[in-house]
């Protein structure tokens, strides 16, 4: 709303042009341009860094000369080297305790036609850990279990 300011010009109380009051407006609007600029810069930073922040468990896969590439949309179960201490595997991107792996796999397999799972086991892990995870997967309704390997380095 405009404010009315009194203009003191001396003399007869009238201004140069005969007005006794001067109407001025104050800048009551917020300048959003710098705010939008900062928000766009932050959006770009998050868009660039978000794909780099996705990571799973660090696993050293064993090597195989006769491995075949996977063409299906697989479900991965990652067994880390410290499985015997923590008793936690990673089902796709979720950490799952071994005690509830059977039920979680059953939930994942319900809508799927292909009841196969690929295990990414650390090469330094124990075979018994791998067999324990395979047993839980079979109890959860998995029909085929594959082990993911890397090609040998020359």
C-alpha positions in Angstrom: 0.0 0.0 0.0 1.4 3.4 -0.9 2.6 5.7 1.9 1.9 9.4 2.1 4.9 11.5 3.0 4.7 15.2 3.9 6.9 17.3 1.8 8.2 20.4 3.5 9.0 23.0 0.9 8.8 26.1 3.0 6.7 29.1 2.1 3.0 28.5 1.4 3.0 24.8 2.3 2.6 23.9 -1.3 5.2 22.2 -3.4 6.6 23.2 -6.7 3.6 22.1 -8.6 1.0 22.9 -6.0 0.8 19.5 -4.3 1.0 19.4 -0.6 1.6 15.7 -0.1 3.9 13.3 -2.0 2.9 9.7 -2.6 5.7 7.1 -2.6 5.8 3.4 -2.8 8.2 1.2 -0.9 9.7 -2.0 -2.3 7.9 -4.6 -0.4 8.6 -7.5 -2.8 11.3 -10.1 -2.3 13.7 -10.4 -5.1 13.6 -14.1 -5.9 16.1 -14.2 -8.8 19.1 -14.9 -6.5 17.2 -17.5 -4.7 16.3 -19.3 -7.9 19.9 -19.1 -9.1 21.2 -20.7 -5.9 18.5 -23.4 -6.0 19.3 -24.3 -9.6 23.0 -24.5 -8.8 22.2 -26.8 -5.9 19.9 -28.9 -8.1 22.7 -29.4 -10.7 25.2 -30.3 -8.0 22.9 -33.0 -6.6 22.0 -34.3 -10.0 25.7 -34.8 -10.8 26.7 -36.3 -7.5 23.7 -38.6 -6.8 24.8 -41.4 -9.3 28.3 -41.4 -7.7 26.9 -42.0 -4.2 25.2 -45.3 -5.1 27.4 -48.1 -4.1 27.0 -51.6 -2.7 29.2 -53.8 -0.7 32.8 -54.2 -1.7 33.2 -57.7 -2.9 36.2 -59.3 -4.6 34.5 -61.7 -7.1 36.2 -65.0 -8.0 37.5 -65.5 -11.5 36.2 -68.0 -14.1 37.3 -68.8 -17.7 34.0 -70.4 -18.8 31.5 -67.8 -17.5 28.5 -66.9 -19.7 27.1 -63.4 -19.7 23.7 -62.7 -18.0 20.9 -61.4 -20.3 17.9 -61.6 -17.8 16.8 -59.0 -15.3 18.5 -60.7 -12.3 18.1 -60.6 -8.6 21.5 -60.3 -6.9 22.4 -61.4 -3.4 25.8 -60.2 -2.2 27.7 -62.1 0.4 30.5 -60.0 1.9 33.7 -61.4 3.3 32.6 -60.5 6.9 29.4 -62.5 6.6 30.4 -65.0 9.3 30.7 -62.1 11.9 27.8 -59.8 10.8 25.4 -62.4 9.3 24.1 -59.8 6.9 23.7 -60.1 3.1 22.6 -57.6 0.5 19.5 -58.4 -1.5 19.7 -56.1 -4.5 20.5 -52.9 -2.6 18.9 -53.7 0.8 20.9 -55.1 3.7 19.1 -58.2 5.0 19.9 -60.3 8.1 20.3 -64.0 7.1 17.4 -64.9 9.5 14.9 -63.0 7.4 16.4 -63.7 3.9 14.1 -66.5 3.2 11.0 -64.4 3.6 12.4 -61.4 1.8 13.4 -63.6 -1.2 9.9 -65.1 -1.2 8.4 -61.6 -1.4 10.7 -60.7 -4.3 10.1 -63.9 -6.2 6.2 -63.9 -6.0 5.6 -61.6 -9.1 8.4 -63.0 -11.2 8.3 -65.9 -13.7 12.0 -66.5 -13.6 12.8 -67.8 -10.1 16.6 -67.4 -10.4 19.0 -65.5 -8.2 22.7 -64.6 -8.8 25.0 -64.6 -5.8 28.0 -62.2 -5.7 30.2 -63.8 -3.1 33.5 -62.4 -1.9 36.4 -64.6 -3.2 37.9 -64.5 0.3 34.8 -65.8 2.0 34.2 -69.3 3.3 32.3 -71.9 1.3 30.1 -72.6 4.3 28.8 -69.0 4.2 27.9 -69.4 0.5 26.1 -72.7 1.2 24.2 -71.2 4.1 23.0 -68.4 1.9 22.1 -70.9 -0.9 20.0 -72.9 1.6 18.1 -69.9 2.7 17.4 -68.9 -1.0 16.1 -72.4 -1.8 13.9 -72.3 1.2 12.6 -68.9 -0.1 11.4 -70.5 -3.4 14.4 -69.9 -5.6 14.7 -72.5 -8.4 18.1 -71.6 -9.9 21.1 -70.1 -8.1 24.0 -68.7 -10.1 27.4 -67.5 -8.9 28.7 -64.3 -10.4 32.4 -64.3 -11.3 34.8 -62.0 -13.2 36.8 -63.0 -16.2 40.5 -63.7 -15.5 43.0 -60.9 -15.9 45.9 -61.7 -18.2 
